[in-house]
Amino acid sequence: MRLRLVISIFPLVAATLAMAAPAPAPAVSFARDVAPILRERCTGCHDGRKAKGKYRLDSFEWLRKPGGSGEAPVVPGDPVKSPLHRLLLAADPDDRMPKDADPLPAAQIERIGRWIREGAAFDGPDPKASLDSLRGPTVHPVPPSRYPRPVPVAGLAFRPGGAEIASGGYHEVLVHDAVRGTLSRRITNIAERVAALAWSPDGARLAVAGGTPGRDGEVVLVDAAGGTNRAVLASSGDLFLAVAFAPGGGRLLAGGTDNAVSCFDVATGKRAWFLAHHADWVTGIAWNAAGDRFATSSRDRTARVCDGTTGEAVASFTEHGAAVLCVAFAPDGKQAWTGGRDARLRAWDAANSDTRQNLDGFDADVSRVAMVDGRVVAGAANGRIRRFAASDPKETATLCGSGSPITALAVDEASKAFAVGTHDGRVRIWKPDAAEPSIEFPTAP
Ligand code: HEC
């Protein structure tokens, strides 16, 4: 396999460094590329329990049988004559599939179209088997023992208690000792890029969101101690970008290029709900301390506050006027902080969306924000890191960065320290009042 180290994790620093020219796109696989999309977006209405339009697609055999229209859903070689593809593109939302939902992302429609054009072949073990059974255990490539070059740190999380810090690597999660900066262990069998990480409140598990842009996406729960125990909560055709455990750790939220927020029950791994909250990528998710509200940020230029139980939106903030790249939520749930491509950090009222603070001076995309101990820390794409009291944002300290774009930020509730990850593959950890980082280390093995 050719090793391609993809250095950009975050949309704002979307640059890809290929170590070799990309290979021509491989043929589309039904089991690997198409079935996950159908499972995610279609079988809810078209399986043995609900066969809307008298049509089922919960197995390959069913998928090929006409429904109420009597028309063959798939004409191998001809996506235009295939209702299964045509209905994804229908201009009239009443006709379009998935019904009553946002259309599939263009990359997924293109993938299904290409699969049909390439002959609509079945490459699983049994065409009668349910699409669920095609899932199989995903096995990701083994990461290189030593990286030829650094990988941007996207996804960064302290172990509760602060002794360790996890960061995203290339097809792995790297766990470092947070005091010494030494590599403690490598958790492998992870998607190519890690876009976001969260450590469960009991310290036992890590939630990992990531994937390969335009190809696959995954939200997995892995054993933080490095065991092989692994649960795939969601898989799709494109990146997941955000994960957040609810306080208490019973539920996990995830979102990304599906423009949606999914809520999973951590014990069973089952999805409790899925809400297509945004018109573009979900870039960040943050909970309040009580777990009755969460906030989301999105590339659709808005941010939202939602009910922690049902997921329904209760407030929407539209003042950025540009992609919103990150969100932090005050522990009391009264105020959310969002940063965006407008180079501003804004604080707004979680009940009525009124702007409370409007901070500029970043001179670049505000890529990450977090709250710790009554303070707000924000990082920008020009490497600038600013820290200030949430109650009086004018008291600003600008901390020394390396100039490399800030791609990740994590806080340690125990010691009130915070850590910043950068595009050049380094992590710096600051003690609460320090002007200089207490430790700095490269994450790459
Ligand atoms: C919310 C329910 C719902 C979802 C989700 C949904 N469908 Fe449908 N589908 C319907 C209904 C209802 C019909 C019947 C026609 C109509 O009302 O437009 C239908 C009809 C169809 C048909 C025509 C079958 C025939 O022969 O008449 C196809 C093909 C189809 N859907 C494919 C899909 C695909 C592919 C997805 C996922 C991308 C999807 N549907 C998701 C509700 C749904």
Residues whose N, C-alpha, C, O or C-beta is under 5 A from the ligand:
A	BS01	HEC	R41 C42 C45 K52 G53 Y55 P66 G67 G68 S69 G70 E71 P73 P83 L84 D94 D95 M97 P98 K99 D100
